[in-house]
Amino acid sequence: MSTVPLIVLSASREPVEIINSVLRQAGRPSHCTWISSLRDLADGIAQLNPEAVLHVTDDPQELQLALRARARLAATVPVLQIVSQVDETRIAIAMAQGARDAVTLENTARLQAVLLRELSAFHTARLLESAQKAAQDARNQLETVLRRSNDAIVLVQEGIVTEANPAWLELFGMEDGIAGQPVMDLFDESSHAALRGALAACLQDRWEDHPLRLKGLLSDGSVLSIEATLALGQFEGEPCVRLVAPVTSRSTGLSAAPAAQTGAAAASPAASAAAELHGQLLQRGPLLAALAARLATPSAGGMRALALIRIDKFAALERVVGVTASEQVLADVSRLVRESLYPREIAGRFGGVRLLALLERGNEQDVNAWAERLLASVSQHVMRVRDKSVCATCTIGISIVSPGDARLDAVIADALECARRGATRGGNQSVTSDRADHDSRVMSYDRVWVKHIKAALMENRFRLVQQPIASLQGEDPGMFDVLVRMVDANGKEVLPSEFMAAAGRNDLMKNIDRWVAGASLSFAAQKKPACLFVRLSKDSLRDSAFIDWLDLQLHGNRAEAQRLCFQLSEESAASYLPQTRSLTAALRERGVRCALASFGAGRDSAGLLETLPLDFIKIDGTLIQQLAGDREVQQRVRLLVEAARKRGIHTIAERVEDANTMAVLWQIGVQYIQGYFVNEPEEVVLHAER
């Protein structure tokens, strides 16, 4: 019989000897580790993997602290309270707190019985969990093999390839086996961070069936883009990760297209949508139809922009490589464009050497960041055409799509003009539309929206929606980012992108902030979520009367203050630091939590952590969207996470859009994520009436 590992948390060593003796007499040899300080308990649980924790204390508060440490690291490990005297009341209090029982050292017979009972229950639960997991793993493996028997499969154990099927060797152009090689050697360095994070998550059984976009290194030195799936399996009785890549075309690096359909079905919108999802660029006709259909539907949030991508000096490239071979240059650039987009975004060939892409991003900064990444990706990409190696650059013209403006012709013309201006300046740059009548349009725009906003505030025509925040550690945190929608006089929902800018320019943000905060408090009092994140504008930050107003709301709604977390942008906090210190301190006094959003975008982000009392930071979405393929950004985010962890501040990644980014965040140690990958913000789940 193996030795039972236990932890004894006690001010003296004497209880350790008694417990050892009791278990020896019962024929259960144990190894009791003595921990004298509560602050060392968490490290002890993490390192020793105990089967039970025995806490020698009469203080219910100390027991509660020990139970919290256990719950964070090993929720199934039983905790027993050892007290000086015991009765049914004492036992009931201990069990209500979460302990399995309360015992004394004097009654060794009962101590022995309780210990044996809890150890037996722990072992039974662990065996049951192991059996269930093994059965599920076996079913998953069988289903994976049956479903993907023709796909390329490799097994990875502790970062080393243990087995690869013939389809994998054929896909990568390898004649010999690759068992024993590091799996990272099979992929381009830009894929390493995402792959490491995904492998770690999969081994902990926390990876869903998310496709991972990777760049494989073929035997001839070329790069192949694949979408791989990961599944937990076993190899020779030990856990491993099964990495499955669908059969691809090595000439394009894209998933092989399904068999062609005949008749009208081949040109149907459904077929175009399917092509989109498979990473293919649409031809001009289907592209224009898809763009018109998308612009005719309301945006799911954020903003839209149409980008026209034009290859620079293509005629000169044709003279170097030849007319027929130059098509490969266009194909390579097209592939880079498609890889830069999210699956839901539309792209296709507009004609000649021009491509069109409809971006759906959080804000204009995200659009500009995408353009910079694409320019760098194209300019750094070396193309092998016949016996020559060539490079190309491109120019990107960007037209921001105004809310409610579905005039596709006007938007395309605007993007074409921007691309033309960029080409005349030498190319290899992006140009965003700056229409000459912008100021006059803004003034007219504001006059209309100010009336609508004031009427909506007076008639209570706002509503709350939520965006869930997910944990990368498995549990549902019950946290939501609160967003606001306005309802017009006809009952139609209006997105913030249509009215918030006008509200900010016309001193109406304080009014909207108070409506959202009050409605959130009412909802928190009724439904009791773990945490609601409520935005505060810089106007509320500078509003000296806000705290007095909040006190009245807290009293009137009878909401628990800790269920609310007010979030300020890092830019606002840095610009108005004295006011931010005063506000966050006042909120903390009332039990309200505080967060900084868009964190990491400023000059002295780490300095704000030392200055302000914070519970959360939300890492800037622009950084997150560059994360998967940029090692410098990964290191920058890692330093922010480490700085926050040292101060006990939780980290949330904003605008997470794909599995590769989630895998890198997992590896870096970010705790929570939000974005389209978790849930679209447009899904209305809650309404708060005021």
N, C-alpha and C positions, 0 to 999 in steps of 0.2 A: 504494500500500500504506500502511495507517494506521500511525502510530507505536505501538510496543509499550511500554506502561507497566511499568516494573520498579522494585523497591525493592532498594537495596544497603545492607545493615546492616554498617557498617565503622567502625573507629576513625578512619580517615583517608579523604580524598577520592580518593586515587590510584586505587583499584580501579574507581571509577565511570568514569573516563576510559578505562581499559583495556577495560572491558566495552562501553562505547559504541563504541569503535573496532572491536572484534571483530565486533559486530553490523552496523556500517556496511559492513565488508568483505564480509560475507555478504549484503548487499543487504536487511537488515532494520533500518530506522531505529528507534531506541528512545529513550525518555525515561526516564533513570535518576534516581530520586530518592534522594539520599543521606540516610540516617538514622544518626546517630552513637551513639544510645543505645537500648538494648533497651527501655526503658520507653516510648519513643515509637513502637514498632513497631505496636502495636494501633491507635493513632490513624491511623497512616500507611496501614495496610491498609483501614481503614474509609473513609478519605477518597479514596484513590487508585485503589482497585479494581485492583491490579496483576495481571499475568499470570504473574509469577514473583517469588520473593524469593531473593536471594543473600546468604548470611550469611558474612562473612569472620571465621572464628574457628577456633582449634585446640582449644577447650575444649568437650568433649561436653555439659557441663551448660548452658553458654550456648546451644548449639544446641537442647537440649531445651526451654529456656524459650521460644525463638523459635518452635519447632514448636507449643508449646501455645497461644501467642498466635494463630498462624495457624489452628490447628484450631478455635478458638472463633469466628472471624470469617469464614474463607474456606477451608474444609477441602480444596477441590479445587485450590487454587493450589499449584504445585510449589515446593519449597524446595531450593536447592542449597547445599552447604557448600563454601566456598573455603578451602583449607588451605595451609600452607607447603610440605608434602611429602605425597605421596599414594602409597599402595600398596593392594593388594587388601584387606588387613585394615582399613585406614582407611575404604575405601569401604563394606565390609560393616558396620562399626560405624555409619556415617552412615545407611545405608539401613535398618538395624534400628531406629534411632531414629525414622525417618519421613521423612528427607530422600530426594530422588530420586537423588542422586549426590554424590560428593565430587570436586572438581577443583582445579587450581592455576592461578594467573595466568600462570605461566611457559609452560606448554604451551597456547598460544592455539588451536592446531588442535583439540585435544580439548575445550577450553572452548567453542569455537564449535560443534562437533558436538553436544555435550551440550545447550547452550542451544537450538539449533534443534530438536533432538529433543523436548525438553520443551515448547517453545512450540507445536510442531505437535500434540503429543498433547493439550495443554490446549485448543487451538482445536477439535480434532476432538471432544473430549468435550463442549465447550460447544455446538457445533453439533448434536450428537446429542441432547443434553438439550433444546435449544430445539425441535428437530424433533419429539421425542416429546411435549413439552409442548403444542406447537401442534396436533398431531394429537389429543391428548386433549381440548384445549380445544374443537376443532371438533366432536368427538363429543359432548362435554357440551352445547355450545350446541344442536346438532341435536336431541339427546334432550330438552333443556329446552323447546325451541320446540314439538316434536311433542307432548310430554306436557302442556304448559300453554298451548297456543295460545289458549285461551279465558280465561285469567287475565290480571290486570292486570300489566303489565311496564314497568319503567323502567330505562334504562341510566344509570349514574353514572360519571363520569370526573373524578378529582381533586376530588371533592365537588360537581361540577356535573352537573345533568341534561342528557344529550345527546339523549335520545330517550325518548318515552313512547307506548305504544300506545293505541288508542282505549278499550280496556277500563279502563286506568288513569285516563284523563280522565273517563270516565263514572263510575267508582267514586268519584272525588274531587269530582265535580260541576263539572268545569271544561270550558268550551267552547273556549278557546284553548289552543295548545300551551304547554308549560312548559319547553321546551329553553332552556338558559342560566341557569336558576334554581338557587340552592344547594339541594341535596337536603334539607338540614336545615329549610328553610322549609316542607316538606311535612308535618312531624311536630311533635308537641308537644315542648316542651323536656324533659320527663321521659324522652323516648326518645333524646335526642341522644347521651348518653355511650355507651349500648349500640350505637347505630348507627355511631358513629365507630369504635369498637373492632372491630366486625364487618367494616366496610368495609376497614380496615387489614389485618386478618387474611386476608380474602378475596383482596386484591391480592397478598399474599405466598403465596397458595395453601396456607394453613394453616387454612382454615375448612371444617369438614365440613358435611354437610347438616342443620345444626341449625335448627329454626324460631325466628325472632326475633319476639318479641311487641312490637309498636310501636303508638303512638297517632297516627293520621293526622289532619291538620287539613283538614277539608272546606271547600269554598268558602263555605258558609253559616255558618262559624265553629264548627260542632259538631265533636266528636271521634269518630273511628271506630277501634275496636280491631281490629288485623289481626295475623295470623301470617305473616310474610314469610320467604322463603328467598332465599339469596344464592348466586350462581354466578359464577365468573370467565369473562369473555368478551373480545371485541375490538370496538372501534368505530373505523373508519377506520385500521386497522393498529395502534392503540394499545390497551393493556389497559384494561378497564373492568369494572365490577361490574354484573351483571344482578340487579335486585331484583324478585322475583316475589311478588305478593299474590294469594291465592285469591279467587274471587268471593265477596263477603260481602253480607249483608243490612244495609243502612244503618240500618234501624230498630232493630236490636239490637246491631250491631257484632260479631256472631258469625258464624262460617263457616256458609254455607248448609247446611241439613240435607239428607242424602241422601233420595231418594224413599222414601215410607212403605212399610213392608213389611206384608204381610197375614198373617192367621192368627196362629198361636201364635208364629211367629218374631218378630213385632213386640214381644212382651213378654218375649222371652227374655233371660237374663242377658247373652248376647253383645251383644244390641242395646243394653242398658243400658250395658254397658262401652263400646260404640262411642260412644254419646251422651256419656258422660263424657269420652272422649278428644277429642271435638269441642268441648269447652268448654260443654256445655249442662248446666243444672241438672235433676236428676231430680225427678219428681213423687213424692208421698208414698209410694205403694205400692212402686215400684221402689227408692226411696231407702231405706226400712226394710229391704227384702230385701238390698240391696247392703251396708248397714251391718252387718247380722247376719252376712253371709257374710265380710266383711272381718275383723270381730272374732273370728270362729271360726278364723282362720289366725294363725300366730305373726307377730309384728312382725319386720320386716327389720332392726331395730336402732333405737336411740333410744327415743322414747316416742310414745304416741297420746293425743289429747285430743279430746273432742267439744265443739263450740262451737255454741250456739244464738244466732242473731242475730235481734233483734226491733227493728223500726222504732219509734222513739219517737213518741208522740202522733199516730198515724196518722189517728185520727178527725178531728183538727183539720185535717190536710192534706186530707182528703176534703171538708171543708166549704169549703176555699179553692178547690180545683181541680175538684171534682165527683167523684162515685163512679166513673164510667167512666174518666175521665182519671187517677184516682189509681193505676190499674193500671200506668201508665207509671213512676210513682215506684217501685213495687215492682220493676218490670223493671230500672230503672236501678241500684237497690241490689243486686239479684241479680247483675247484670253485674259490679259492683265486687267483690262477694264472690268470684265465679268467677275474676276476674283476680288476686285476691290469693292463690290457691291454686296448688299444684303440680299438674301433670296427673294424677298418680296419686291425689290426694286426692279424696274423695267429697263431693259437696254436692247439696242439693236443697231443695225447698219442703216444709216440715213442716206447714204449714197456716196460713191467715190471713195475717198479715204476719210470719211466723216462718220462718227458714231454718235448716237444720242442715248442719254441715260436720265431717267427720272429718279432723283434722290428724294428720300423721305427721312429727314434727320431732325434732331432736337432743335437746333437753331442755326443761324448763319455761320457761326464759328465752326460748327461741326462740318458744314458743307465746305468751308475753306480748308479745313484740315484734311478732308477727303481729297480735295484737288491737289494739295501739296504732296500727299502720299503717292497719288497716282503719277504725278509728274516725275517724282524721284524713282518710282518703280520702273517706268518706261525708260527713262534716261540711263538707268543702271543695268538694264537688261541687255545682255549680249546675245544676238541671234545668229545662229549658224545657218547660212543659206548656201547650199551646195558646198563649194570649197572656201567660202568667205565668211568672215565674222563681221557683222555690222551692228551698229547701234542707231537708235532713232530717238527723237523727242516729239512732244506733242504740245498743242495749245488747247486750252480749255476755256470755252465761253459759258458763263453761268448766268441764267436768268431766274431770279427768285419769283416763284408763283404766288401772286397775291391771294389771300383768302377769298374764296368765292369767285375768283377769276379763272374760268375754264376755257378761255380763248386760246386754243392750242396754236393757231397760226401766229398770233402775236407773241406768244412765249418763245416759239422756235425762232422767229425773226429776231427777237431780242438776243437770244443766245448766239445766233449766227453773227450778228453785229459785234458782240463781245469777242468772239473768236477771231473775226477779221481784224479788230483792233490789236489783239494780242499777237497775231501773225505779222502785222506791219511793224511791231516793235521788236521783232527778232525771234518770236516763238519761245517755246519751253517755259510757258507761264500761264497763269489763269487770270481771267478778267471777269469781274462780276458787274452786272448791269447797274449803272447809276443814272437813272432817267432824269433829264433836265428839269422836268416839272415836279420833282419829288416834293419840294417844300410846299408848293401850292396844293398838291394832292393831299399831303398830310394835314394841312389846315382844314381843307374841306372834309376830309375823313374824320377829323376830331370833332368838328361841329355836329356831325351826325351821331357819332358814338357817345359823346358826352350826354346827349339827351337820352339815348337808350339806357346808358348805365345808371343815370340818376333815376329814371323811371323804374328800372328793375330793382334798385335799392329800396325805393319807396313802396313798391308793390310786392316785395319779397320774392322776386323771380330769379333767385340764384339757387343752385343745388350743389351738393357735394358728390364727388365720385372718388374712387380710391384706386390706388395702384399697389398691389401687394409687394411687400419686401420679403424675399426668401432668404433662408439660412443656408450657408454652404456646409453646415455641420449636421444637417439632417432634420432637425426638429422644425416645426412650424412656429415662428416667433410671434405670430399674431400681430405683426406690425404693418401699418399701411401709410403710404404717402397720400395726403389729402389734396385733391385738385378741385377746382371750382369750374362750374359751367353756368352760363347765363341762359335763361329761357326768354325768347322774344315774345312780343305781344300775341303772336300766332301759335305759341306753344312749341316752337322749333328751338332745338338746343344750339347754343352758340359757343364755339371753342374760345379759350383764353387768347389764342394767337390773334383773334379778330378784334378784341376790345382792350386787352391789358396795356398795350402800348399807349393807346389814347388815354386810358385811366392814369397812367404814370405821368404823362405830359400835362395833365389837367388836375392834379392834386386830388385824385379820387381813390388812390391806393389805400389810404388809411381806412376809408369807409369799407372797402372790399375786404381788407384784412380783418377788420372787426366782425364783419358778417361771417367770414369763414371760421374765425376763432370761436365765436359764439355758437355757431352751428356744430362745430367739432366737439365742443364741450357738451352740448345737448346729446349728441350721438354717443359720446364716451359714457355719459351717465346712464344711458338706456342700454347699450349693447356691451359695454365694458371690454373694448379691445385692449390688448397689452400696451400698444403705443400708437398714437396718431401723430404723424409729422405734418406740422402746419407752417406754411411759409409766412414770413414777415418781410415786408418791403423796407427799404431804407427810410421811407416816410414814417412808418410805425416805429422804427428804431430811434428816430429823433423826436418822437411824440412823447412829451413828458407826462401826458395824461393817460397813457396806455395802461400802466400798471394799476392805477386807481380803477380804471374801467374793468380790467381783468379781475380785480378783487371782487367787484360786484357780480361779475359773471360766475366766478367760482362759488360764491355764496349762493347765488340764485339757482344755479343748475345742480348743485350738490354733486358735482363731478369730482372724482379723485384726480388731483392735480398731476400725479405722476403718469397718468395715461396720455398726457399731452407732451409733445416735444416741439418747441418752436425752433424753426430753422432759418438762419440768415445766410445770405451768400457771403463767401469769403471776401469778395470785393467790397460789399457794404460794411462788413465788420472792420476791415483794414482802413477804410476811408473814414469811419466814425468810431474809432477805437474807444475813446472815453465813454461815449454813449453806449457802446456795446458792452463794456465792462459793467457799467451801472445796470443795464437791462438784464444781462445774464445773472448777475449777483442777485437781483431782485427776484428773478424767476426761480433760482435755486432756493431762495428762502421760502418760497411758497410750494416747493416740491415739484415744480414744472421742470422738465428736462430741456436741454439745449443742444443744438447741432449747428455745424457749419456746412453748408452745401457748396458745390463747385469747388471743393477743397483741392489745393495743389496747383491752382491756376495763378496764384499771386507770387509776389517776390519773396515773401517771408512767411510761408505757410507754417513752418515748424515753430516760428516765434509766436504765432497766435496760440498754439497748443500750450505754451508756457504761460501765456497771459490770461487766457479765458477759461472759466470753469465749464467744460464741455462733457457731454455724455456720448455724442456721436460725431463723426465726420463723414461727409459724403464725398467721395473722391470724384473729381471733375470728370464729366462724361467725355470730354474731348481727349483726356489722357486715356480713359478706358477704351475708347474706340481705336486708339493707336497701339494698344498694349500687346496684342498677340504677336505682332511681327517686329517689334522695336525693342531691342535689349536695353537701350538707354532709358526708355520710358518705364520698362519693367523695374529697373534699378531705382528709378525715381519714386515709383509707387511703393516699392518694397521699403524704402527709407521712411516714407510717410507712415506706412502701416506700423513699422517698428517703433517710431516715435510716439504714435498714438497708443500702442500696446503698453509701453512703459508708463504711461499716465492713466491707464485703465479706461481709455476711450475706445468705444466700439467703432468699427469701420464698415462702411456701406459703399459699394461701387454703383455709380449712377450709369444709366443708359447702357446696360449690358445687352448685346444684341445677338450673340452667337456662342456656340459651344467652345470654340477655341479660346475666346476671351475668358469664359467661365473657368476653363481648365487652368489658365495662367493665374487667375485670381485665387483659385484653390491653392496652387503651389506657393503663392506669395503670402497667404495667410489672411486674406480679407474675409470677414465673417459673414457679411450679408450682401445681397445683390438686388437691384431693381432694374426694370427696363422691359423692352418687348420680349426678351428671351424668357422672362418670368411671367409676365402678363401684360397685355395691352392696356394702357391707361383708359381707353375709351369704354371698357366694360363697366357699366354702371352697376354697382353692387349695393350701395347704401344711399339712402336719402335722409337728410336731417331737416326736419321741419322746425321752424322757429316761430 
